[in-house]
Amino acid sequence: MGKSVLIVDDSNTMRKIVARSLRQAGFDFETILEAGDGQEALNVLDGNSVDIILSDINMPNMNGVEFLRKKAEDPAIAGIPVVMITTEAGSDILREALNLGAKGSVKKPFTPDQIQATLGDYV
């Protein structure tokens, strides 16, 4: 069975850019799921199994940090690795995300090489 990824970002365009960058980085995900915020991501995870989650931090409804908190409360999804894709590199909110279990981060704008270097250990 092929690998699957969940891309969480409030921008549809950014979700498409991330998906394209994954392909350009050499990742061959069988399934690419998308969500527009943390709550949508939890809803998607309720019925789907994924190998990794790529999430923005700044989103309406439920941001990436709140999503990490809620994800940690659910044993069925708590162990799925999350990499933050954000403009918040080096900020307190990114440190908080890492403290809540995010495995790493990629700063926007990014290249496929940066995606490869960050996700290579998890996919």
Contacts in CASP RR format, 6 or more apart in sequence:
PFRMAT RR
TARGET T0000
AUTHOR 0000-0000-0000
METHOD contacts of the structure
MODEL  1
MGKSVLIVDDSNTMRKIVARSLRQAGFDFETILEAGDGQEALNVLDGNSV
DIILSDINMPNMNGVEFLRKKAEDPAIAGIPVVMITTEAGSDILREALNL
GAKGSVKKPFTPDQIQATLGDYV
1 30 0 8 1.000
2 29 0 8 1.000
2 30 0 8 1.000
2 31 0 8 1.000
3 27 0 8 1.000
3 28 0 8 1.000
3 29 0 8 1.000
3 30 0 8 1.000
3 31 0 8 1.000
3 51 0 8 1.000
3 52 0 8 1.000
3 123 0 8 1.000
4 29 0 8 1.000
4 30 0 8 1.000
4 31 0 8 1.000
4 32 0 8 1.000
4 33 0 8 1.000
4 48 0 8 1.000
4 49 0 8 1.000
4 50 0 8 1.000
4 51 0 8 1.000
5 22 0 8 1.000
5 27 0 8 1.000
5 29 0 8 1.000
5 31 0 8 1.000
5 32 0 8 1.000
5 33 0 8 1.000
5 50 0 8 1.000
5 51 0 8 1.000
5 52 0 8 1.000
5 53 0 8 1.000
5 54 0 8 1.000
5 123 0 8 1.000
6 33 0 8 1.000
6 34 0 8 1.000
6 35 0 8 1.000
6 41 0 8 1.000
6 44 0 8 1.000
6 45 0 8 1.000
6 48 0 8 1.000
6 50 0 8 1.000
6 52 0 8 1.000
6 53 0 8 1.000
6 54 0 8 1.000
7 15 0 8 1.000
7 18 0 8 1.000
7 19 0 8 1.000
7 32 0 8 1.000
7 33 0 8 1.000
7 34 0 8 1.000
7 35 0 8 1.000
7 53 0 8 1.000
7 54 0 8 1.000
7 55 0 8 1.000
8 34 0 8 1.000
8 35 0 8 1.000
8 36 0 8 1.000
8 37 0 8 1.000
8 38 0 8 1.000
8 40 0 8 1.000
8 41 0 8 1.000
8 53 0 8 1.000
8 54 0 8 1.000
8 55 0 8 1.000
8 56 0 8 1.000
8 59 0 8 1.000
8 64 0 8 1.000
8 67 0 8 1.000
9 15 0 8 1.000
9 18 0 8 1.000
9 36 0 8 1.000
9 55 0 8 1.000
9 56 0 8 1.000
9 59 0 8 1.000
9 85 0 8 1.000
10 36 0 8 1.000
10 37 0 8 1.000
10 56 0 8 1.000
10 58 0 8 1.000
10 59 0 8 1.000
10 60 0 8 1.000
11 56 0 8 1.000
12 34 0 8 1.000
12 36 0 8 1.000
14 56 0 8 1.000
14 85 0 8 1.000
14 108 0 8 1.000
15 34 0 8 1.000
15 36 0 8 1.000
18 54 0 8 1.000
18 85 0 8 1.000
18 115 0 8 1.000
19 32 0 8 1.000
19 34 0 8 1.000
21 110 0 8 1.000
21 111 0 8 1.000
21 112 0 8 1.000
21 115 0 8 1.000
22 29 0 8 1.000
22 32 0 8 1.000
22 112 0 8 1.000
22 115 0 8 1.000
22 119 0 8 1.000
24 112 0 8 1.000
24 115 0 8 1.000
25 112 0 8 1.000
25 113 0 8 1.000
25 115 0 8 1.000
25 116 0 8 1.000
25 119 0 8 1.000
26 112 0 8 1.000
26 116 0 8 1.000
27 115 0 8 1.000
27 116 0 8 1.000
27 119 0 8 1.000
27 123 0 8 1.000
31 48 0 8 1.000
31 50 0 8 1.000
33 44 0 8 1.000
33 48 0 8 1.000
33 50 0 8 1.000
34 44 0 8 1.000
35 41 0 8 1.000
35 43 0 8 1.000
35 44 0 8 1.000
36 59 0 8 1.000
37 59 0 8 1.000
37 60 0 8 1.000
37 61 0 8 1.000
37 62 0 8 1.000
37 63 0 8 1.000
37 67 0 8 1.000
38 55 0 8 1.000
38 59 0 8 1.000
38 61 0 8 1.000
38 62 0 8 1.000
38 63 0 8 1.000
38 64 0 8 1.000
38 66 0 8 1.000
38 67 0 8 1.000
38 70 0 8 1.000
39 61 0 8 1.000
39 62 0 8 1.000
39 67 0 8 1.000
40 61 0 8 1.000
41 53 0 8 1.000
41 55 0 8 1.000
41 62 0 8 1.000
41 67 0 8 1.000
42 62 0 8 1.000
42 67 0 8 1.000
42 70 0 8 1.000
42 71 0 8 1.000
42 74 0 8 1.000
45 71 0 8 1.000
45 74 0 8 1.000
45 77 0 8 1.000
45 80 0 8 1.000
50 80 0 8 1.000
51 80 0 8 1.000
51 81 0 8 1.000
51 122 0 8 1.000
51 123 0 8 1.000
52 80 0 8 1.000
52 81 0 8 1.000
52 82 0 8 1.000
52 83 0 8 1.000
52 119 0 8 1.000
52 122 0 8 1.000
52 123 0 8 1.000
53 71 0 8 1.000
53 80 0 8 1.000
53 81 0 8 1.000
53 82 0 8 1.000
53 83 0 8 1.000
54 82 0 8 1.000
54 83 0 8 1.000
54 84 0 8 1.000
54 85 0 8 1.000
54 106 0 8 1.000
54 119 0 8 1.000
55 64 0 8 1.000
55 67 0 8 1.000
55 68 0 8 1.000
55 82 0 8 1.000
55 83 0 8 1.000
55 84 0 8 1.000
55 85 0 8 1.000
55 102 0 8 1.000
56 64 0 8 1.000
56 84 0 8 1.000
56 85 0 8 1.000
56 86 0 8 1.000
57 63 0 8 1.000
57 64 0 8 1.000
57 65 0 8 1.000
57 84 0 8 1.000
57 86 0 8 1.000
57 88 0 8 1.000
57 93 0 8 1.000
57 94 0 8 1.000
57 97 0 8 1.000
58 64 0 8 1.000
58 86 0 8 1.000
58 87 0 8 1.000
58 88 0 8 1.000
62 70 0 8 1.000
64 84 0 8 1.000
64 97 0 8 1.000
65 93 0 8 1.000
65 96 0 8 1.000
65 97 0 8 1.000
65 100 0 8 1.000
68 82 0 8 1.000
68 97 0 8 1.000
68 100 0 8 1.000
68 101 0 8 1.000
68 102 0 8 1.000
69 100 0 8 1.000
71 77 0 8 1.000
71 78 0 8 1.000
71 80 0 8 1.000
71 82 0 8 1.000
72 78 0 8 1.000
72 100 0 8 1.000
72 101 0 8 1.000
81 103 0 8 1.000
81 122 0 8 1.000
82 101 0 8 1.000
82 102 0 8 1.000
82 103 0 8 1.000
83 102 0 8 1.000
83 103 0 8 1.000
83 104 0 8 1.000
83 105 0 8 1.000
83 106 0 8 1.000
83 118 0 8 1.000
83 119 0 8 1.000
83 122 0 8 1.000
84 94 0 8 1.000
84 97 0 8 1.000
84 98 0 8 1.000
84 102 0 8 1.000
84 104 0 8 1.000
84 105 0 8 1.000
84 106 0 8 1.000
85 105 0 8 1.000
85 106 0 8 1.000
85 108 0 8 1.000
85 110 0 8 1.000
86 94 0 8 1.000
86 105 0 8 1.000
86 106 0 8 1.000
86 107 0 8 1.000
86 108 0 8 1.000
87 107 0 8 1.000
87 108 0 8 1.000
88 94 0 8 1.000
88 105 0 8 1.000
89 105 0 8 1.000
89 107 0 8 1.000
94 105 0 8 1.000
97 105 0 8 1.000
98 104 0 8 1.000
98 105 0 8 1.000
103 121 0 8 1.000
103 122 0 8 1.000
104 118 0 8 1.000
105 118 0 8 1.000
106 114 0 8 1.000
106 115 0 8 1.000
106 118 0 8 1.000
107 114 0 8 1.000
END
